[in-house]
Amino acid sequence: MRELDIAAIDDNLNTVLDLVSEEMEKMDCPPKIIIKMTVAVEEIFVNISHYAYGEGTGNAKILVETKEDPRGISITFIDSGVPYDPLKKEDPDINLSAEERQIGGLGIYMVKQTVDEIDYRYEDGKNILHVFKSF
């Protein structure tokens, strides 16, 4: 397992994406899945950096573990920001035009469509969001 404890700021996004990509490449993950997962990871990390700490800043811990059975990647995001369960947000109506749709929620919807498993919990003052994708 690889662990990264990093300031949750946009400038650190590439470091997070590089970690995830490197681990998936070591497992000979298909490039199409790497691209989809990096987009999902970007969405999650950017949401933490923009919203978890309000006007302030804080850290995010990212745990990345590749698995052999089932073959895939497990990524856990942990922050000490404001409690927020993104899974409680209702999925957007993607049949509506962009003008008719409510603002927000499209990113986490895309993450839910990309990964095989996603769960959230708030524990010991921390938001913990876990995703798993098999390949």
N, CA, C and O atoms as CSV, one atom per row, in Angstrom:
chain,resi,resn,atom,element,x,y,z
A,1,MET,N,N,0.843,-1.171,0.000
A,1,MET,CA,C,0.000,0.000,0.000
A,1,MET,C,C,0.892,1.240,0.000
A,1,MET,O,O,1.902,1.304,0.700
A,2,ARG,N,N,0.494,2.206,-0.794
A,2,ARG,CA,C,1.198,3.490,-0.803
A,2,ARG,C,C,0.296,4.524,-0.146
A,2,ARG,O,O,-0.926,4.504,-0.300
A,3,GLU,N,N,0.923,5.413,0.578
A,3,GLU,CA,C,0.180,6.442,1.310
A,3,GLU,C,C,0.781,7.797,0.992
A,3,GLU,O,O,2.000,7.959,0.925
A,4,LEU,N,N,-0.100,8.762,0.798
A,4,LEU,CA,C,0.324,10.123,0.521
A,4,LEU,C,C,-0.467,11.040,1.442
A,4,LEU,O,O,-1.698,11.035,1.418
A,5,ASP,N,N,0.225,11.819,2.245
A,5,ASP,CA,C,-0.405,12.813,3.111
A,5,ASP,C,C,0.041,14.157,2.564
A,5,ASP,O,O,1.219,14.507,2.632
A,6,ILE,N,N,-0.917,14.914,2.017
A,6,ILE,CA,C,-0.558,16.079,1.218
A,6,ILE,C,C,-1.553,17.205,1.469
A,6,ILE,O,O,-2.717,16.955,1.783
A,7,ALA,N,N,-1.092,18.447,1.331
A,7,ALA,CA,C,-1.996,19.589,1.449
A,7,ALA,C,C,-3.069,19.462,0.369
A,7,ALA,O,O,-2.768,19.198,-0.795
A,8,ALA,N,N,-4.313,19.653,0.771
A,8,ALA,CA,C,-5.440,19.534,-0.158
A,8,ALA,C,C,-5.596,20.850,-0.922
A,8,ALA,O,O,-6.504,21.641,-0.666
A,9,ILE,N,N,-4.684,21.052,-1.861
A,9,ILE,CA,C,-4.720,22.241,-2.717
A,9,ILE,C,C,-4.557,21.791,-4.171
A,9,ILE,O,O,-3.943,20.763,-4.460
A,10,ASP,N,N,-5.116,22.581,-5.059
A,10,ASP,CA,C,-5.092,22.225,-6.481
A,10,ASP,C,C,-3.674,21.978,-7.004
A,10,ASP,O,O,-3.474,21.139,-7.882
A,11,ASP,N,N,-2.698,22.705,-6.469
A,11,ASP,CA,C,-1.317,22.547,-6.940
A,11,ASP,C,C,-0.783,21.136,-6.720
A,11,ASP,O,O,0.191,20.746,-7.363
A,12,ASN,N,N,-1.394,20.366,-5.831
A,12,ASN,CA,C,-0.918,19.010,-5.540
A,12,ASN,C,C,-1.670,17.925,-6.314
A,12,ASN,O,O,-1.414,16.734,-6.134
A,13,LEU,N,N,-2.590,18.341,-7.167
A,13,LEU,CA,C,-3.389,17.372,-7.916
A,13,LEU,C,C,-2.515,16.432,-8.744
A,13,LEU,O,O,-2.740,15.222,-8.731
A,14,ASN,N,N,-1.548,16.949,-9.444
A,14,ASN,CA,C,-0.713,16.093,-10.304
A,14,ASN,C,C,0.057,15.054,-9.505
A,14,ASN,O,O,0.278,13.944,-9.989
A,15,THR,N,N,0.466,15.394,-8.296
A,15,THR,CA,C,1.168,14.433,-7.442
A,15,THR,C,C,0.246,13.260,-7.111
A,15,THR,O,O,0.664,12.103,-7.136
A,16,VAL,N,N,-1.005,13.573,-6.802
A,16,VAL,CA,C,-1.994,12.533,-6.491
A,16,VAL,C,C,-2.261,11.677,-7.726
A,16,VAL,O,O,-2.281,10.449,-7.642
A,17,LEU,N,N,-2.465,12.321,-8.866
A,17,LEU,CA,C,-2.745,11.584,-10.104
A,17,LEU,C,C,-1.565,10.704,-10.510
A,17,LEU,O,O,-1.758,9.583,-10.981
A,18,ASP,N,N,-0.352,11.208,-10.330
A,18,ASP,CA,C,0.844,10.419,-10.667
A,18,ASP,C,C,0.910,9.154,-9.811
A,18,ASP,O,O,1.224,8.077,-10.317
A,19,LEU,N,N,0.618,9.282,-8.524
A,19,LEU,CA,C,0.640,8.123,-7.627
A,19,LEU,C,C,-0.336,7.051,-8.109
A,19,LEU,O,O,0.024,5.879,-8.219
A,20,VAL,N,N,-1.558,7.454,-8.391
A,20,VAL,CA,C,-2.577,6.494,-8.824
A,20,VAL,C,C,-2.192,5.865,-10.158
A,20,VAL,O,O,-2.290,4.648,-10.316
A,21,SER,N,N,-1.757,6.674,-11.115
A,21,SER,CA,C,-1.364,6.159,-12.434
A,21,SER,C,C,-0.204,5.177,-12.328
A,21,SER,O,O,-0.221,4.122,-12.961
A,22,GLU,N,N,0.801,5.522,-11.530
A,22,GLU,CA,C,1.962,4.642,-11.366
A,22,GLU,C,C,1.556,3.277,-10.822
A,22,GLU,O,O,2.021,2.245,-11.306
A,23,GLU,N,N,0.696,3.277,-9.825
A,23,GLU,CA,C,0.283,2.007,-9.232
A,23,GLU,C,C,-0.527,1.174,-10.219
A,23,GLU,O,O,-0.379,-0.047,-10.261
A,24,MET,N,N,-1.372,1.808,-11.002
A,24,MET,CA,C,-2.165,1.070,-11.988
A,24,MET,C,C,-1.282,0.545,-13.122
A,24,MET,O,O,-1.490,-0.565,-13.613
A,25,GLU,N,N,-0.306,1.338,-13.531
A,25,GLU,CA,C,0.595,0.900,-14.594
A,25,GLU,C,C,1.429,-0.301,-14.154
A,25,GLU,O,O,1.704,-1.190,-14.961
A,26,LYS,N,N,1.836,-0.337,-12.880
A,26,LYS,CA,C,2.594,-1.481,-12.364
A,26,LYS,C,C,1.799,-2.779,-12.488
A,26,LYS,O,O,2.378,-3.860,-12.600
A,27,MET,N,N,0.472,-2.667,-12.468
A,27,MET,CA,C,-0.403,-3.840,-12.552
A,27,MET,C,C,-0.835,-4.129,-13.991
A,27,MET,O,O,-1.705,-4.967,-14.227
A,28,ASP,N,N,-0.217,-3.425,-14.956
A,28,ASP,CA,C,-0.593,-3.571,-16.366
A,28,ASP,C,C,-2.079,-3.322,-16.596
A,28,ASP,O,O,-2.737,-4.030,-17.359
A,29,CYS,N,N,-2.581,-2.314,-15.928
A,29,CYS,CA,C,-3.980,-1.920,-16.086
A,29,CYS,C,C,-4.175,-1.347,-17.493
A,29,CYS,O,O,-3.308,-0.625,-17.986
A,30,PRO,N,N,-5.291,-1.655,-18.140
A,30,PRO,CA,C,-5.555,-1.078,-19.461
A,30,PRO,C,C,-5.594,0.460,-19.404
A,30,PRO,O,O,-6.167,1.034,-18.478
A,31,PRO,N,N,-4.987,1.118,-20.395
A,31,PRO,CA,C,-4.937,2.586,-20.404
A,31,PRO,C,C,-6.311,3.248,-20.282
A,31,PRO,O,O,-6.432,4.293,-19.643
A,32,LYS,N,N,-7.330,2.666,-20.876
A,32,LYS,CA,C,-8.678,3.242,-20.820
A,32,LYS,C,C,-9.165,3.341,-19.369
A,32,LYS,O,O,-9.796,4.327,-18.987
A,33,ILE,N,N,-8.869,2.324,-18.574
A,33,ILE,CA,C,-9.290,2.330,-17.173
A,33,ILE,C,C,-8.442,3.323,-16.380
A,33,ILE,O,O,-8.956,3.997,-15.487
A,34,ILE,N,N,-7.152,3.420,-16.693
A,34,ILE,CA,C,-6.299,4.402,-16.016
A,34,ILE,C,C,-6.853,5.806,-16.237
A,34,ILE,O,O,-6.936,6.597,-15.297
A,35,ILE,N,N,-7.226,6.111,-17.455
A,35,ILE,CA,C,-7.769,7.438,-17.767
A,35,ILE,C,C,-9.059,7.686,-16.990
A,35,ILE,O,O,-9.226,8.749,-16.392
A,36,LYS,N,N,-9.958,6.727,-16.993
A,36,LYS,CA,C,-11.225,6.897,-16.265
A,36,LYS,C,C,-10.989,7.094,-14.768
A,36,LYS,O,O,-11.631,7.931,-14.134
A,37,MET,N,N,-10.065,6.317,-14.214
A,37,MET,CA,C,-9.808,6.429,-12.780
A,37,MET,C,C,-9.098,7.733,-12.430
A,37,MET,O,O,-9.356,8.299,-11.368
A,38,THR,N,N,-8.215,8.221,-13.290
A,38,THR,CA,C,-7.567,9.491,-12.978
A,38,THR,C,C,-8.583,10.634,-13.018
A,38,THR,O,O,-8.469,11.585,-12.246
A,39,VAL,N,N,-9.561,10.552,-13.895
A,39,VAL,CA,C,-10.625,11.563,-13.918
A,39,VAL,C,C,-11.445,11.488,-12.621
A,39,VAL,O,O,-11.786,12.518,-12.039
A,40,ALA,N,N,-11.752,10.285,-12.181
A,40,ALA,CA,C,-12.508,10.110,-10.935
A,40,ALA,C,C,-11.706,10.616,-9.739
A,40,ALA,O,O,-12.250,11.304,-8.875
A,41,VAL,N,N,-10.429,10.284,-9.684
A,41,VAL,CA,C,-9.570,10.730,-8.588
A,41,VAL,C,C,-9.453,12.257,-8.602
A,41,VAL,O,O,-9.487,12.898,-7.552
A,42,GLU,N,N,-9.317,12.821,-9.777
A,42,GLU,CA,C,-9.268,14.280,-9.885
A,42,GLU,C,C,-10.529,14.906,-9.303
A,42,GLU,O,O,-10.442,15.864,-8.534
A,43,GLU,N,N,-11.668,14.394,-9.647
A,43,GLU,CA,C,-12.936,14.926,-9.142
A,43,GLU,C,C,-12.979,14.879,-7.615
A,43,GLU,O,O,-13.353,15.860,-6.970
A,44,ILE,N,N,-12.604,13.762,-7.051
A,44,ILE,CA,C,-12.653,13.616,-5.593
A,44,ILE,C,C,-11.649,14.556,-4.919
A,44,ILE,O,O,-12.003,15.261,-3.975
A,45,PHE,N,N,-10.413,14.571,-5.393
A,45,PHE,CA,C,-9.390,15.402,-4.758
A,45,PHE,C,C,-9.721,16.887,-4.889
A,45,PHE,O,O,-9.557,17.641,-3.930
A,46,VAL,N,N,-10.178,17.310,-6.046
A,46,VAL,CA,C,-10.533,18.725,-6.240
A,46,VAL,C,C,-11.703,19.106,-5.326
A,46,VAL,O,O,-11.722,20.208,-4.779
A,47,ASN,N,N,-12.671,18.212,-5.159
A,47,ASN,CA,C,-13.770,18.507,-4.233
A,47,ASN,C,C,-13.251,18.694,-2.811
A,47,ASN,O,O,-13.704,19.589,-2.097
A,48,ILE,N,N,-12.301,17.854,-2.396
A,48,ILE,CA,C,-11.712,18.010,-1.065
A,48,ILE,C,C,-11.000,19.357,-0.982
A,48,ILE,O,O,-11.193,20.105,-0.024
A,49,SER,N,N,-10.182,19.665,-1.979
A,49,SER,CA,C,-9.399,20.901,-1.928
A,49,SER,C,C,-10.285,22.147,-1.966
A,49,SER,O,O,-9.928,23.164,-1.373
A,50,HIS,N,N,-11.417,22.090,-2.641
A,50,HIS,CA,C,-12.276,23.271,-2.761
A,50,HIS,C,C,-13.272,23.419,-1.621
A,50,HIS,O,O,-13.624,24.541,-1.255
A,51,TYR,N,N,-13.735,22.306,-1.050
A,51,TYR,CA,C,-14.876,22.397,-0.133
A,51,TYR,C,C,-14.641,21.885,1.287
A,51,TYR,O,O,-15.348,22.311,2.201
A,52,ALA,N,N,-13.696,21.004,1.505
A,52,ALA,CA,C,-13.572,20.365,2.821
A,52,ALA,C,C,-13.225,21.351,3.929
A,52,ALA,O,O,-13.715,21.219,5.050
A,53,TYR,N,N,-12.397,22.323,3.629
A,53,TYR,CA,C,-11.885,23.195,4.676
A,53,TYR,C,C,-12.388,24.637,4.589
A,53,TYR,O,O,-11.808,25.537,5.195
A,54,GLY,N,N,-13.457,24.851,3.841
A,54,GLY,CA,C,-14.010,26.207,3.725
A,54,GLY,C,C,-12.972,27.159,3.156
A,54,GLY,O,O,-12.370,26.893,2.116
A,55,GLU,N,N,-12.771,28.275,3.850
A,55,GLU,CA,C,-11.801,29.277,3.406
A,55,GLU,C,C,-10.369,28.889,3.770
A,55,GLU,O,O,-9.415,29.463,3.244
A,56,GLY,N,N,-10.219,27.917,4.668
A,56,GLY,CA,C,-8.884,27.504,5.103
A,56,GLY,C,C,-8.340,26.379,4.249
A,56,GLY,O,O,-8.891,26.045,3.200
A,57,THR,N,N,-7.250,25.803,4.719
A,57,THR,CA,C,-6.671,24.653,4.035
A,57,THR,C,C,-6.383,23.563,5.056
A,57,THR,O,O,-6.296,23.815,6.258
A,58,GLY,N,N,-6.241,22.385,4.561
A,58,GLY,CA,C,-5.922,21.247,5.402
A,58,GLY,C,C,-5.316,20.164,4.537
A,58,GLY,O,O,-5.062,20.372,3.351
A,59,ASN,N,N,-5.090,19.025,5.126
A,59,ASN,CA,C,-4.465,17.927,4.390
A,59,ASN,C,C,-5.482,16.897,3.941
A,59,ASN,O,O,-6.601,16.817,4.448
A,60,ALA,N,N,-5.051,16.123,2.982
A,60,ALA,CA,C,-5.789,14.944,2.545
A,60,ALA,C,C,-4.802,13.783,2.566
A,60,ALA,O,O,-3.650,13.913,2.153
A,61,LYS,N,N,-5.276,12.669,3.047
A,61,LYS,CA,C,-4.467,11.452,3.013
A,61,LYS,C,C,-5.074,10.561,1.936
A,61,LYS,O,O,-6.286,10.348,1.900
A,62,ILE,N,N,-4.228,10.051,1.071
A,62,ILE,CA,C,-4.683,9.159,0.010
A,62,ILE,C,C,-3.952,7.838,0.183
A,62,ILE,O,O,-2.721,7.793,0.188
A,63,LEU,N,N,-4.712,6.774,0.322
A,63,LEU,CA,C,-4.168,5.422,0.443
A,63,LEU,C,C,-4.484,4.685,-0.845
A,63,LEU,O,O,-5.642,4.610,-1.256
A,64,VAL,N,N,-3.461,4.145,-1.479
A,64,VAL,CA,C,-3.635,3.445,-2.747
A,64,VAL,C,C,-3.107,2.026,-2.582
A,64,VAL,O,O,-1.957,1.808,-2.201
A,65,GLU,N,N,-3.977,1.073,-2.879
A,65,GLU,CA,C,-3.589,-0.325,-2.763
A,65,GLU,C,C,-4.063,-1.079,-3.998
A,65,GLU,O,O,-5.238,-1.030,-4.363
A,66,THR,N,N,-3.128,-1.775,-4.631
A,66,THR,CA,C,-3.517,-2.630,-5.742
A,66,THR,C,C,-3.789,-4.022,-5.185
A,66,THR,O,O,-3.180,-4.451,-4.205
A,67,LYS,N,N,-4.713,-4.708,-5.832
A,67,LYS,CA,C,-5.124,-6.028,-5.358
A,67,LYS,C,C,-5.034,-7.027,-6.498
A,67,LYS,O,O,-5.223,-6.686,-7.666
A,68,GLU,N,N,-4.744,-8.265,-6.134
A,68,GLU,CA,C,-4.642,-9.338,-7.124
A,68,GLU,C,C,-5.958,-10.103,-7.288
A,68,GLU,O,O,-6.257,-10.592,-8.377
A,69,ASP,N,N,-6.742,-10.209,-6.217
A,69,ASP,CA,C,-7.956,-11.021,-6.283
A,69,ASP,C,C,-9.089,-10.370,-5.509
A,69,ASP,O,O,-9.123,-10.486,-4.284
A,70,PRO,N,N,-10.019,-9.689,-6.169
A,70,PRO,CA,C,-10.025,-9.442,-7.618
A,70,PRO,C,C,-8.982,-8.385,-7.977
A,70,PRO,O,O,-8.656,-7.498,-7.189
A,71,ARG,N,N,-8.482,-8.521,-9.187
A,71,ARG,CA,C,-7.459,-7.594,-9.661
A,71,ARG,C,C,-8.061,-6.206,-9.793
A,71,ARG,O,O,-9.052,-6.012,-10.498
A,72,GLY,N,N,-7.459,-5.248,-9.113
A,72,GLY,CA,C,-7.994,-3.899,-9.171
A,72,GLY,C,C,-7.231,-2.950,-8.283
A,72,GLY,O,O,-6.151,-3.264,-7.782
A,73,ILE,N,N,-7.814,-1.784,-8.098
A,73,ILE,CA,C,-7.196,-0.744,-7.284
A,73,ILE,C,C,-8.203,-0.222,-6.271
A,73,ILE,O,O,-9.372,0.013,-6.578
A,74,SER,N,N,-7.710,-0.051,-5.068
A,74,SER,CA,C,-8.503,0.467,-3.961
A,74,SER,C,C,-7.884,1.801,-3.551
A,74,SER,O,O,-6.689,1.873,-3.267
A,75,ILE,N,N,-8.697,2.855,-3.522
A,75,ILE,CA,C,-8.203,4.180,-3.173
A,75,ILE,C,C,-9.090,4.746,-2.069
A,75,ILE,O,O,-10.315,4.765,-2.189
A,76,THR,N,N,-8.457,5.206,-0.996
A,76,THR,CA,C,-9.184,5.802,0.117
A,76,THR,C,C,-8.706,7.236,0.296
A,76,THR,O,O,-7.505,7.504,0.336
A,77,PHE,N,N,-9.663,8.150,0.403
A,77,PHE,CA,C,-9.401,9.568,0.611
A,77,PHE,C,C,-9.857,9.921,2.019
A,77,PHE,O,O,-10.993,9.632,2.395
A,78,ILE,N,N,-8.983,10.541,2.796
A,78,ILE,CA,C,-9.305,10.899,4.172
A,78,ILE,C,C,-8.983,12.370,4.378
A,78,ILE,O,O,-7.883,12.826,4.062
A,79,ASP,N,N,-9.957,13.116,4.915
A,79,ASP,CA,C,-9.702,14.510,5.257
A,79,ASP,C,C,-10.384,14.836,6.577
A,79,ASP,O,O,-11.300,14.135,7.008
A,80,SER,N,N,-9.926,15.908,7.210
A,80,SER,CA,C,-10.478,16.343,8.492
A,80,SER,C,C,-11.389,17.547,8.324
A,80,SER,O,O,-11.599,18.309,9.267
A,81,GLY,N,N,-11.922,17.718,7.137
A,81,GLY,CA,C,-12.771,18.861,6.847
A,81,GLY,C,C,-14.180,18.697,7.390
A,81,GLY,O,O,-14.458,17.823,8.211
A,82,VAL,N,N,-15.050,19.555,6.913
A,82,VAL,CA,C,-16.454,19.545,7.297
A,82,VAL,C,C,-17.060,18.198,6.913
A,82,VAL,O,O,-16.834,17.722,5.800
A,83,PRO,N,N,-17.827,17.571,7.810
A,83,PRO,CA,C,-18.452,16.291,7.454
A,83,PRO,C,C,-19.332,16.450,6.207
A,83,PRO,O,O,-20.187,17.334,6.149
A,84,TYR,N,N,-19.112,15.594,5.227
A,84,TYR,CA,C,-19.917,15.658,4.008
A,84,TYR,C,C,-19.925,14.291,3.334
A,84,TYR,O,O,-18.879,13.748,2.980
A,85,ASP,N,N,-21.122,13.750,3.166
A,85,ASP,CA,C,-21.300,12.475,2.475
A,85,ASP,C,C,-21.756,12.754,1.048
A,85,ASP,O,O,-22.933,13.041,0.829
A,86,PRO,N,N,-20.854,12.678,0.074
A,86,PRO,CA,C,-21.238,12.974,-1.306
A,86,PRO,C,C,-22.217,11.960,-1.886
A,86,PRO,O,O,-22.871,12.236,-2.891
A,87,LEU,N,N,-22.324,10.800,-1.267
A,87,LEU,CA,C,-23.224,9.768,-1.791
A,87,LEU,C,C,-24.681,10.064,-1.479
A,87,LEU,O,O,-25.575,9.457,-2.068
A,88,LYS,N,N,-24.932,10.987,-0.561
A,88,LYS,CA,C,-26.310,11.353,-0.225
A,88,LYS,C,C,-26.898,12.343,-1.224
A,88,LYS,O,O,-28.112,12.539,-1.267
A,89,LYS,N,N,-26.047,12.960,-2.017
A,89,LYS,CA,C,-26.529,13.903,-3.020
A,89,LYS,C,C,-27.249,13.122,-4.119
A,89,LYS,O,O,-26.727,12.147,-4.660
A,90,GLU,N,N,-28.438,13.571,-4.424
A,90,GLU,CA,C,-29.229,12.900,-5.458
A,90,GLU,C,C,-28.523,12.995,-6.808
A,90,GLU,O,O,-27.963,14.034,-7.158
A,91,ASP,N,N,-28.558,11.898,-7.557
A,91,ASP,CA,C,-27.955,11.899,-8.890
A,91,ASP,C,C,-28.665,12.924,-9.775
A,91,ASP,O,O,-29.884,13.078,-9.704
A,92,PRO,N,N,-27.892,13.623,-10.610
A,92,PRO,CA,C,-28.511,14.611,-11.501
A,92,PRO,C,C,-29.315,13.912,-12.599
A,92,PRO,O,O,-29.035,12.773,-12.973
A,93,ASP,N,N,-30.301,14.615,-13.092
A,93,ASP,CA,C,-31.077,14.116,-14.224
A,93,ASP,C,C,-30.287,14.440,-15.484
A,93,ASP,O,O,-30.332,15.564,-15.984
A,94,ILE,N,N,-29.565,13.447,-15.992
A,94,ILE,CA,C,-28.693,13.702,-17.141
A,94,ILE,C,C,-29.472,13.842,-18.452
A,94,ILE,O,O,-28.892,14.138,-19.497
A,95,ASN,N,N,-30.777,13.630,-18.391
A,95,ASN,CA,C,-31.604,13.821,-19.577
A,95,ASN,C,C,-31.981,15.290,-19.786
A,95,ASN,O,O,-32.423,15.675,-20.869
A,96,LEU,N,N,-31.802,16.110,-18.738
A,96,LEU,CA,C,-32.082,17.538,-18.857
A,96,LEU,C,C,-30.913,18.227,-19.550
A,96,LEU,O,O,-29.783,17.740,-19.524
A,97,SER,N,N,-31.199,19.357,-20.164
A,97,SER,CA,C,-30.117,20.135,-20.768
A,97,SER,C,C,-29.277,20.747,-19.651
A,97,SER,O,O,-29.710,20.807,-18.500
A,98,ALA,N,N,-28.095,21.192,-19.993
A,98,ALA,CA,C,-27.198,21.791,-19.000
A,98,ALA,C,C,-27.852,22.996,-18.328
A,98,ALA,O,O,-27.641,23.234,-17.139
A,99,GLU,N,N,-28.636,23.748,-19.075
A,99,GLU,CA,C,-29.304,24.929,-18.522
A,99,GLU,C,C,-30.399,24.549,-17.530
A,99,GLU,O,O,-30.656,25.290,-16.581
A,100,GLU,N,N,-31.046,23.405,-17.739
A,100,GLU,CA,C,-32.151,22.980,-16.871
A,100,GLU,C,C,-31.682,22.234,-15.630
A,100,GLU,O,O,-32.405,22.158,-14.637
A,101,ARG,N,N,-30.481,21.689,-15.683
A,101,ARG,CA,C,-29.946,20.881,-14.589
A,101,ARG,C,C,-29.529,21.743,-13.413
A,101,ARG,O,O,-29.073,22.872,-13.593
A,102,GLN,N,N,-29.686,21.206,-12.198
A,102,GLN,CA,C,-29.191,21.903,-11.013
A,102,GLN,C,C,-27.673,21.895,-11.029
A,102,GLN,O,O,-27.052,20.971,-11.555
A,103,ILE,N,N,-27.082,22.930,-10.450
A,103,ILE,CA,C,-25.628,23.017,-10.383
A,103,ILE,C,C,-25.115,22.018,-9.352
A,103,ILE,O,O,-25.696,21.867,-8.277
A,104,GLY,N,N,-24.026,21.339,-9.688
A,104,GLY,CA,C,-23.385,20.412,-8.759
A,104,GLY,C,C,-23.899,18.994,-8.885
A,104,GLY,O,O,-25.001,18.749,-9.378
A,105,GLY,N,N,-23.084,18.075,-8.432
A,105,GLY,CA,C,-23.479,16.669,-8.389
A,105,GLY,C,C,-23.068,15.836,-9.584
A,105,GLY,O,O,-23.075,14.607,-9.511
A,106,LEU,N,N,-22.711,16.479,-10.683
A,106,LEU,CA,C,-22.354,15.722,-11.881
A,106,LEU,C,C,-21.034,14.971,-11.689
A,106,LEU,O,O,-20.879,13.853,-12.179
A,107,GLY,N,N,-20.095,15.578,-10.986
A,107,GLY,CA,C,-18.791,14.950,-10.777
A,107,GLY,C,C,-18.883,13.671,-9.968
A,107,GLY,O,O,-18.321,12.650,-10.364
A,108,ILE,N,N,-19.581,13.707,-8.839
A,108,ILE,CA,C,-19.692,12.497,-8.008
A,108,ILE,C,C,-20.539,11.450,-8.730
A,108,ILE,O,O,-20.322,10.251,-8.552
A,109,TYR,N,N,-21.493,11.890,-9.535
A,109,TYR,CA,C,-22.272,10.950,-10.350
A,109,TYR,C,C,-21.339,10.209,-11.308
A,109,TYR,O,O,-21.438,8.993,-11.472
A,110,MET,N,N,-20.426,10.965,-11.940
A,110,MET,CA,C,-19.476,10.355,-12.866
A,110,MET,C,C,-18.564,9.371,-12.121
A,110,MET,O,O,-18.259,8.295,-12.636
A,111,VAL,N,N,-18.133,9.739,-10.917
A,111,VAL,CA,C,-17.298,8.837,-10.117
A,111,VAL,C,C,-18.068,7.544,-9.842
A,111,VAL,O,O,-17.520,6.453,-9.998
A,112,LYS,N,N,-19.323,7.660,-9.437
A,112,LYS,CA,C,-20.138,6.473,-9.136
A,112,LYS,C,C,-20.311,5.582,-10.358
A,112,LYS,O,O,-20.392,4.360,-10.230
A,113,GLN,N,N,-20.368,6.187,-11.541
A,113,GLN,CA,C,-20.505,5.416,-12.766
A,113,GLN,C,C,-19.196,4.743,-13.166
A,113,GLN,O,O,-19.211,3.734,-13.871
A,114,THR,N,N,-18.073,5.286,-12.727
A,114,THR,CA,C,-16.747,4.781,-13.112
A,114,THR,C,C,-16.286,3.618,-12.248
A,114,THR,O,O,-15.737,2.644,-12.762
A,115,VAL,N,N,-16.504,3.711,-10.936
A,115,VAL,CA,C,-15.957,2.710,-10.011
A,115,VAL,C,C,-16.929,1.558,-9.797
A,115,VAL,O,O,-18.120,1.667,-10.087
A,116,ASP,N,N,-16.396,0.452,-9.283
A,116,ASP,CA,C,-17.235,-0.710,-8.995
A,116,ASP,C,C,-17.817,-0.647,-7.590
A,116,ASP,O,O,-18.908,-1.160,-7.341
A,117,GLU,N,N,-17.089,-0.020,-6.675
A,117,GLU,CA,C,-17.549,0.123,-5.296
A,117,GLU,C,C,-17.206,1.519,-4.815
A,117,GLU,O,O,-16.150,2.060,-5.142
A,118,ILE,N,N,-18.114,2.099,-4.030
A,118,ILE,CA,C,-17.852,3.395,-3.413
A,118,ILE,C,C,-18.586,3.432,-2.083
A,118,ILE,O,O,-19.755,3.056,-1.996
A,119,ASP,N,N,-17.899,3.884,-1.058
A,119,ASP,CA,C,-18.571,4.038,0.227
A,119,ASP,C,C,-17.959,5.212,0.984
A,119,ASP,O,O,-16.815,5.603,0.755
A,120,TYR,N,N,-18.757,5.752,1.886
A,120,TYR,CA,C,-18.359,6.900,2.683
A,120,TYR,C,C,-18.692,6.633,4.140
A,120,TYR,O,O,-19.692,5.991,4.459
A,121,ARG,N,N,-17.832,7.142,5.021
A,121,ARG,CA,C,-18.152,7.150,6.445
A,121,ARG,C,C,-17.448,8.343,7.086
A,121,ARG,O,O,-16.435,8.836,6.588
A,122,TYR,N,N,-18.009,8.785,8.191
A,122,TYR,CA,C,-17.402,9.845,8.984
A,122,TYR,C,C,-17.017,9.212,10.297
A,122,TYR,O,O,-17.872,8.710,11.027
A,123,GLU,N,N,-15.725,9.232,10.604
A,123,GLU,CA,C,-15.222,8.504,11.759
A,123,GLU,C,C,-14.073,9.283,12.403
A,123,GLU,O,O,-13.149,9.720,11.718
A,124,ASP,N,N,-14.141,9.448,13.712
A,124,ASP,CA,C,-13.079,10.133,14.461
A,124,ASP,C,C,-12.742,11.506,13.877
A,124,ASP,O,O,-11.573,11.879,13.785
A,125,GLY,N,N,-13.778,12.254,13.485
A,125,GLY,CA,C,-13.567,13.597,12.947
A,125,GLY,C,C,-13.013,13.632,11.543
A,125,GLY,O,O,-12.456,14.643,11.115
A,126,LYS,N,N,-13.164,12.521,10.811
A,126,LYS,CA,C,-12.601,12.456,9.457
A,126,LYS,C,C,-13.632,11.945,8.444
A,126,LYS,O,O,-14.401,11.024,8.719
A,127,ASN,N,N,-13.622,12.573,7.266
A,127,ASN,CA,C,-14.365,12.070,6.113
A,127,ASN,C,C,-13.502,10.976,5.488
A,127,ASN,O,O,-12.311,11.172,5.248
A,128,ILE,N,N,-14.111,9.834,5.232
A,128,ILE,CA,C,-13.379,8.723,4.616
A,128,ILE,C,C,-14.193,8.230,3.422
A,128,ILE,O,O,-15.277,7.669,3.583
A,129,LEU,N,N,-13.664,8.442,2.245
A,129,LEU,CA,C,-14.315,8.010,1.012
A,129,LEU,C,C,-13.438,6.960,0.360
A,129,LEU,O,O,-12.259,7.198,0.095
A,130,HIS,N,N,-14.018,5.796,0.105
A,130,HIS,CA,C,-13.269,4.673,-0.455
A,130,HIS,C,C,-13.875,4.282,-1.795
A,130,HIS,O,O,-15.095,4.185,-1.928
A,131,VAL,N,N,-13.020,4.059,-2.785
A,131,VAL,CA,C,-13.468,3.572,-4.084
A,131,VAL,C,C,-12.622,2.351,-4.472
A,131,VAL,O,O,-11.461,2.219,-4.085
A,132,PHE,N,N,-13.250,1.475,-5.245
A,132,PHE,CA,C,-12.542,0.296,-5.775
A,132,PHE,C,C,-12.936,0.127,-7.226
A,132,PHE,O,O,-14.103,0.274,-7.589
A,133,LYS,N,N,-11.949,-0.186,-8.054
A,133,LYS,CA,C,-12.195,-0.462,-9.470
A,133,LYS,C,C,-11.427,-1.718,-9.850
A,133,LYS,O,O,-10.210,-1.791,-9.676
A,134,SER,N,N,-12.142,-2.697,-10.366
A,134,SER,CA,C,-11.458,-3.898,-10.852
A,134,SER,C,C,-11.042,-3.687,-12.303
A,134,SER,O,O,-11.612,-2.860,-13.015
A,135,PHE,N,N,-10.034,-4.455,-12.728
A,135,PHE,CA,C,-9.588,-4.369,-14.125
A,135,PHE,C,C,-8.954,-5.675,-14.551
A,135,PHE,O,O,-8.515,-5.804,-15.694
